Amino acid sequence: MRLQLPDGTIRDIGREVKTVAALLTGCNINPLEVIVTKNGRLIPEDATVSGNDEVRVFLVAHGG
Amino acid sequence: MPAGKKECIPTCDNCGDPAIFFDPGLQRHLCERHLCLGLEHRVTRALTRHNMVSDGDRIAVGLSGGKDSSVLLSVLSLVIPEHWDAEIIAVTVDEGIAGYREETIQSAVSLTQQLGIPHHIVSFQSLFGTTLDSLLIAHPLRACTACGILRKKALSDAAREIAATSIATGHNLDDAAQSVLMNYFRGDFERLLRDSSSREERGFIRRIKPLHEVNEKEITLYSMIKGITGLLPECPYATTAFRAEVRTLQAAIEYHYPGASRRIITGQESLNEQAKKTIRPGTVSYCASCGDPCSGPVCQACGLLAGLNKRD
């Protein structure tokens, strides 16, 4: 799996099935402060990712 | 995830479509369609329950061009005509923040054109003779405090100029919970019990917050789904604010204790109701400099500007 963080950093995170919440908290990211897409589709934090999924994390911009 | 991990694709509690959002406080999953419908419903409910709108109103919607105010304007333009005979006018305040404001103002202009809503733009430069950037270079002020005071004044002046009966702002549930916590941390009892929504009869233009039951993540998702704003920059001064620290704390509390933010606000509302029974509202006077209603001899904005002129 390929994980793209809000700062543009890309990490290879293996193929094992894991929840989005576990993935994020493992990166010290609070799931409430970000939006996540899997292969371009929005997913909630209790969804799982695995295999060759492309996971992208967007920061919830504050203010405005 | 327990051992023997399986793929999990949560579905919407309303229709069974793939979920895009999980609300841990309410323990429910929502798809794109039901997240949007739910948000619009909660805004309508807030407007109705708190009597925020009446027929004949002229509502000035504070539109910075960021996601909260853009979603607010979009939702109001949808739900107000369905329920009330009221007018909406967008008001943008250009504080003069280089590298940030140009893009968000352009976004605000595009949105109002797309929605066909009249748009009134005022600037710190034209109202106060300086931009926020210049002000902060010349004076050691807290950026968000100074900006907040002057922006509030600019928005009130603009609302008065267009004869608005109320000012709607994009403050959301997270903002409200953070404000309560900040006032506790500061020990600011007066601000904790201040209720601007009920002050219209005392010379202030009523302020309404129709997004106060919606959290920031839902607003961001609504904006993405509806294509309301793209990825916009964050205010360069925001990271230095006390609010930024409280926001991180509040998000952590909400994550570990789902629903805590709603409970903080509900508790605050109960406290306000109790306080109204025992505390008399303060006397309203009028600013000796600009004539605006205020609680002292001069309003906060005129006090700030006068202090700066003395230092110059």
Contacts between the chains, C-beta under 8 A, distances in Angstrom:
chain1	res1	chain2	res2	distance
A	16	B	5	7.2
A	17	B	1	7.0
A	17	B	5	4.0
A	17	B	6	6.8
A	17	B	7	6.0
A	18	B	1	6.0
A	18	B	5	7.2
A	19	B	1	5.3
A	19	B	8	7.1
A	22	B	1	6.2
A	30	B	248	7.9
A	30	B	251	5.0
A	30	B	252	6.2
A	30	B	255	5.3
A	31	B	255	6.7
A	32	B	217	6.1
A	32	B	251	5.1
A	32	B	254	5.8
A	32	B	255	5.2
A	33	B	217	7.9
A	33	B	251	5.3
A	35	B	217	7.0
A	35	B	220	5.9
A	35	B	221	6.5
A	35	B	224	7.0
A	41	B	18	7.4
A	41	B	20	7.8
A	42	B	20	3.9
A	42	B	21	7.7
A	42	B	32	7.3
A	42	B	221	6.8
A	42	B	224	7.3
A	42	B	225	7.8
A	43	B	18	7.9
A	43	B	19	7.8
A	43	B	20	6.5
A	44	B	10	5.6
A	44	B	19	5.2
A	44	B	20	6.3
A	44	B	21	5.4
A	44	B	22	3.8
A	44	B	29	6.2
A	45	B	22	5.9
A	46	B	8	6.7
A	46	B	10	5.8
A	46	B	22	5.4
A	47	B	8	6.0
A	47	B	9	6.1
A	47	B	10	5.7
A	47	B	19	7.5
A	48	B	1	7.3
A	48	B	5	7.3
A	48	B	6	7.6
A	48	B	7	5.2
A	48	B	8	4.5
A	48	B	9	7.6
A	50	B	7	6.3
A	58	B	231	7.7
A	60	B	216	5.6
A	60	B	217	5.6
A	60	B	220	4.8
A	61	B	66	7.2
A	61	B	67	6.2
A	61	B	220	7.2
A	61	B	231	7.5
A	61	B	232	6.3
A	61	B	234	5.4
A	62	B	216	7.2
A	62	B	234	6.2
A	62	B	238	6.2
A	62	B	244	7.7
A	62	B	247	6.6
A	63	B	64	7.6
A	63	B	66	5.6
A	63	B	68	7.3
A	63	B	234	6.4
A	63	B	235	5.6
A	63	B	238	5.7
A	64	B	64	5.0
A	64	B	65	6.9
A	64	B	66	1.3
A	64	B	67	5.1
A	64	B	68	4.9
A	64	B	69	5.8
A	64	B	70	7.2
A	64	B	104	7.0
A	64	B	170	6.9
A	64	B	232	7.1
